[in-house]
Amino acid sequence: RDIATSIPLASLKVINIVSGGDAVKLRGVPHVTINNNGIEDYGILVSKQDLYIYPTADSLHPYFNGNNSKVELDAQQCYSLFLGGTPSEITPVLIHENWDMKYDGNIYVRVLNFSPGGPPITVNLSATPEVKEFSNIEYARWSDFKSFTKSSVNPSYQFEVRNANTDDLITTVTLSAFRVARFNHFTLVLRGIVDGSPAPGVTSVIHN
């Protein structure tokens, strides 16, 4: 009889947030398209991988070429690949997600600044604008995860993203009561061009 053989895999989440960018595909998975500001999850073979992610209309000019970047993935580990910048100057950020799974009545939020050419940012809750929950995050940098309580008092959270130099409001994002109740780890990604086009916004990435 046949013997089942397990193949070690890693989990890869790809987030396409290139400002003014196109939809992309991962080579070898042609039936899946990641739209701009879109997210997709993949199971990837472990060890060094040639992760080649390209715009759907131009496969010769990839947004990410893992062979050049020497990407190595470990079995049963989770990774997030954020693609930012502009079509002419892509900025990739690959994070090995080594946080512990927690079910302690909190959500955990971190912030990534992916607004090319923009200022460092701070983030506060709209209810307490005087408290900087995240401070001075430069372009292509990200914060640690910070906990916020899940409770009937705080069924949802609205965050304000501000220019760290001037305190001017850039944009806002709300984690809905449904998301807060159901999920635990989020990355809030500032995308777009401050005072430019495409306009800034926030992509909320759910990790679990």
C-alpha positions in Angstrom: 0.0 0.0 0.0 1.0 3.6 -0.5 2.9 5.3 2.3 2.0 8.9 3.0 5.0 11.2 3.0 4.9 14.6 4.7 6.7 17.5 3.0 8.0 20.3 5.3 6.5 23.6 4.5 6.8 27.2 5.7 3.9 29.7 5.7 4.4 32.8 3.6 2.0 35.8 3.7 2.6 38.2 0.8 1.3 41.8 1.1 1.4 43.9 -2.0 1.4 47.6 -1.0 3.5 49.1 -3.7 2.3 52.7 -4.1 0.9 53.1 -7.6 1.8 49.4 -8.3 0.2 46.6 -10.2 -1.3 43.3 -9.3 1.3 40.6 -8.9 1.8 36.8 -9.1 4.2 34.4 -7.4 6.0 32.3 -10.0 4.8 28.7 -10.0 1.3 29.8 -8.8 -0.2 31.4 -11.9 -3.8 31.0 -10.9 -3.5 33.3 -7.9 -3.3 37.1 -8.3 -2.5 39.5 -5.5 -4.1 42.9 -6.3 -2.5 46.1 -5.2 -3.2 46.5 -1.5 -4.0 42.8 -1.5 -2.8 39.9 0.7 -2.3 36.2 -0.1 -1.1 33.2 1.9 1.1 30.4 0.5 2.7 27.1 1.7 6.3 27.2 0.5 9.0 24.5 0.4 11.7 25.1 3.0 15.4 26.0 2.7 16.6 28.5 0.1 13.9 29.5 -2.3 13.8 31.5 -5.5 10.7 33.5 -4.6 10.0 35.4 -7.8 7.0 37.9 -7.5 6.2 39.8 -10.7 3.6 42.3 -12.0 1.0 40.5 -14.0 1.8 42.6 -17.1 5.6 42.4 -16.9 7.1 39.1 -15.7 10.7 40.2 -16.6 10.8 42.9 -14.0 10.0 41.3 -10.7 9.0 43.2 -7.6 10.9 40.6 -5.6 13.5 38.0 -6.6 14.4 35.7 -3.8 17.4 34.2 -5.7 19.1 37.6 -5.4 17.9 38.1 -1.8 19.0 34.6 -0.7 15.7 33.8 1.0 15.8 30.8 3.4 12.7 29.6 5.0 12.4 27.1 7.9 9.9 24.3 8.3 6.7 25.1 10.2 7.6 28.8 10.5 5.6 31.8 9.5 6.9 34.7 7.4 5.4 38.0 6.1 6.7 39.6 2.9 5.7 43.2 2.6 6.2 44.7 -0.9 6.3 48.5 -0.7 8.0 51.5 -2.4 7.1 52.5 -5.9 7.2 50.5 -9.2 10.5 52.0 -10.1 12.0 51.4 -6.6 10.5 48.5 -4.8 11.2 48.2 -1.0 10.7 44.6 0.3 10.5 43.8 4.0 10.6 40.1 5.0 9.8 39.3 8.6 10.1 36.0 10.4 7.0 35.9 12.6 8.4 34.4 15.8 5.8 35.8 18.2 4.0 33.4 20.6 0.4 32.6 20.0 -1.6 34.1 22.9 -5.2 33.9 23.9 -5.1 36.2 26.9 -7.9 38.6 26.2 -5.8 41.1 24.2 -5.1 42.0 20.6 -1.6 42.7 19.5 -0.9 45.5 17.0 2.3 46.7 15.3 2.8 49.5 12.7 4.8 49.5 9.5 5.6 52.8 7.7 5.4 52.1 4.0 4.8 55.6 2.6 7.8 56.2 0.3 9.3 59.7 0.7 7.1 60.4 3.7 8.0 61.5 7.2 8.4 59.4 10.3 5.0 58.6 11.9 3.4 58.3 15.2 0.1 56.5 15.9 -2.4 57.2 18.7 -5.9 56.1 19.5 -8.5 58.7 18.5 -9.9 58.6 22.0 -6.6 59.6 23.5 -4.7 61.7 21.0 -2.2 62.9 23.6 -0.9 59.4 24.1 1.5 58.2 21.4 1.0 54.4 21.2 3.7 54.1 18.5 6.4 56.8 18.0 8.9 57.9 15.3 8.6 55.0 12.9 10.7 55.8 9.9 10.0 54.6 6.3 10.4 50.8 5.9 10.6 50.3 9.6 8.1 48.7 12.0 7.3 48.6 15.6 7.1 45.7 18.0 3.6 44.3 18.8 1.8 46.2 21.5 -1.2 44.8 23.4 -4.7 46.3 23.6 -7.5 44.9 25.6 -10.4 43.0 24.2 -13.4 44.0 26.2 -17.0 45.3 26.0 -15.6 48.7 26.9 -13.3 48.7 23.8 -15.2 46.6 21.2 -13.3 48.4 18.4 -10.2 50.6 18.1 -9.7 53.7 15.9 -6.1 54.6 15.3 -4.8 58.0 14.0 -1.6 58.1 11.9 0.3 61.4 12.3 3.4 63.1 10.9 5.9 62.7 13.7 7.5 66.0 12.8 4.4 68.2 12.7 1.7 66.1 14.5 -0.5 66.6 11.4 -3.1 63.9 10.8 -2.2 61.7 7.8 -5.0 59.1 7.9 -7.1 56.9 10.2 -8.0 53.2 10.5 -10.5 51.3 12.6 -10.2 47.7 13.8 -13.8 46.7 13.8 -15.5 45.0 16.8 -15.7 41.8 14.6 -12.0 41.8 13.9 -11.1 42.6 17.5 -13.3 39.8 18.8 -12.1 37.2 16.3 -8.4 37.8 15.7 -5.3 38.5 17.8 -2.3 39.8 15.8 -2.5 42.7 13.3 0.0 44.8 11.3 -1.2 48.3 10.4 0.6 49.4 7.2 0.7 53.0 6.1 0.6 53.0 2.3 0.4 55.7 -0.4 2.1 59.1 -0.6 1.7 61.7 2.1 0.4 64.9 0.3 0.5 63.1 -3.0 -1.0 60.3 -5.2 -2.0 57.7 -4.5 -3.4 59.1 -1.3 -2.3 57.6 2.0 -4.3 54.9 3.7 -3.8 52.0 6.0 -3.9 48.3 5.1 -4.8 46.1 8.1 -3.0 42.7 7.9 -4.4 39.9 10.0 -1.9 37.3 11.2 -4.1 35.0 13.2 
